[in-house]
Amino acid sequence: MPKTAAAVLPDPNRWKALVFIALAQLMVVLDATIVNIALPSAQQDLGISDANRQWVITAYALAFGGLLLFGGRIADLWGRKRTFVVGLLGFAAASALGGAATNEAMMLGSRALQGAFGALLAPAALSLLAVTFTDVKERAKAFGIFGAIAGGGGAVGLILGGFLTEYLNWRWTFFVNIPFAIVAAAGAYFVIREPAGGRNRSPLDIPGVVLSTLGLVALVYGFTRAESDGWAAGATVGLFVASAVLLAAFVFVESKVKSPLLPLRVLMERNRGGVYLSLGLAVIAMFGLFLFLTYYLQIVKGYSPVMTGFAFLPMIAGMITGSTQIGARLMTRVAPRYLMGPGFLVAALGMLLLTQLEIGSSYAGLILPAQLLLGLGMGTAFMPAMSLATHGIEPRDAGVASAMVNTSQQVGGAIGTALLNTIAASATTAYIASHAAGATNEQLLQAQAMVHGYASAIWWAVGILAVSATIALTLINTGRPGTTTIAGSGPGTGAGTETDAADEIKIPVIAH
């Protein structure tokens, strides 16, 4: 009995551990938003083409999303604390490489490395929180603090990115990660105490990692080639075919191997499948918009990087309000589909406003209300989606089910940036070709074409969000949550505990 009691005693350093875990998450979110603001300056300095600029965002998101499930398995195998520290130090090294980049290849390589080490870091951080906080109410409070700090990181990143880009140099948007990473790694090493017996010694599913990563890279690269070569070009079609074959092979391998990277049973339950699909599609719409609005505000409207950062704050405020004041308060009273479906539709309404974008559009009259609607809708939809990530899951699959939410966001973001950038570029080229003959001001024509391209791509984003809402309303059929299963409630045991859903509140964070 004394031994059992000792095993469930809370870690006396658990709140200190939360500080360093949250600091690491702050760094990852900060980096994602900072880079959006710095991208126009970095593109100009390094001579990155308009066709390839989205790869600065996509390389990170694709490496992160493609390797996230693998990162979770590495954390199970190596130990969460060791994986967390390695991920932090690797992220710092990759950030230093990005800050020192002298050409396009070096920049894109550093972003892919950041994504790879982020894929080690993120699942290790979440699983460390789960095993460190064993009391249900403390766990809910810890996840709330973790989410609030990470959510605030989005706003901090936008403003800090603007100040660093404008008053120092875009390179400092990478270098700023280094002190965050070193402090968090040192703190984790000395403070975090990982419970014994929590490792999963199953062999790694290397074929699954290779097939899924190559399949996703081929898919995103296919969208990118479509912009330069056209949708019917041999290279474009070949990449899409290769992607389909590789991903089909991945599904086949996962159904046969003893310890799959992604057990198919995780995807087959209709509510979880509906969450992953609707979330991934919604993020496709979001990621492209971040890129377009950044360029519209800086290139077309002439905003400084600092002004651009502040201009994005209504969206962040809407997102935090939607998740904490609407989603969190209603998720135990309303069936998830009645929050997710309307949430995506409100976001689609905000996106619909942005299809009216013109060179002279008013920020206060058009962009600000659109951002508020978009943020409120997405925040409201994401809160119940997070709670459904482990709906009806077995404790042994809870980690991979949670990782799939992040994977669907990151892969959706990678595909969205490539797809919508391709649509915008094609529409811009077509506009110039059809209006060039009567144009008297070439600079004005370029600006009009650019905004026309953005508006055309945003129409697609409206449709994608409408599809997300439809999927949420039709596939997700679970009722109002009374209880939810929390995995890993004992230190390293993986056991599940029944608790009131209101005690388990996670604030969702979208990495831009």
HELIX and SHEET records of a PDB file:
HELIX    1   1 PRO A    2  VAL A    8  1                                   7    
HELIX    2   2 ARG A   14  LEU A   46  1                                  33    
HELIX    3   3 ASP A   50  TRP A   78  1                                  29    
HELIX    4   4 ARG A   80  GLY A   99  1                                  20    
HELIX    5   5 GLU A  104  THR A  132  1                                  29    
HELIX    6   6 VAL A  136  TYR A  167  1                                  32    
HELIX    7   7 TRP A  172  PHE A  175  1                                   4    
HELIX    8   8 ASN A  177  VAL A  191  1                                  15    
HELIX    9   9 ILE A  206  ASP A  229  1                                  24    
HELIX   10  10 GLY A  234  LYS A  256  1                                  23    
HELIX   11  11 ARG A  265  MET A  268  1                                   4    
HELIX   12  12 ARG A  270  TYR A  295  1                                  26    
HELIX   13  13 TYR A  296  VAL A  300  3                                   5    
HELIX   14  14 PRO A  305  ALA A  311  1                                   7    
HELIX   15  15 LEU A  313  THR A  321  1                                   9    
HELIX   16  16 GLY A  322  GLY A  327  3                                   6    
HELIX   17  17 ALA A  328  LEU A  330  1                                   3    
HELIX   18  18 ARG A  337  LEU A  354  1                                  18    
HELIX   19  19 TYR A  363  ILE A  367  3                                   5    
HELIX   20  20 LEU A  368  LEU A  388  1                                  21    
HELIX   21  21 PRO A  395  ASP A  397  5                                   3    
HELIX   22  22 ALA A  398  HIS A  435  1                                  38    
HELIX   23  23 GLU A  442  LEU A  475  1                                  34    
HELIX   24  24 ALA A  501  ASP A  503  5                                   3    
SHEET    1   A 2 THR A 483  ILE A 486  0                                        
SHEET    2   A 2 THR A 497  ASP A 500 -1                                        
END                                                                             
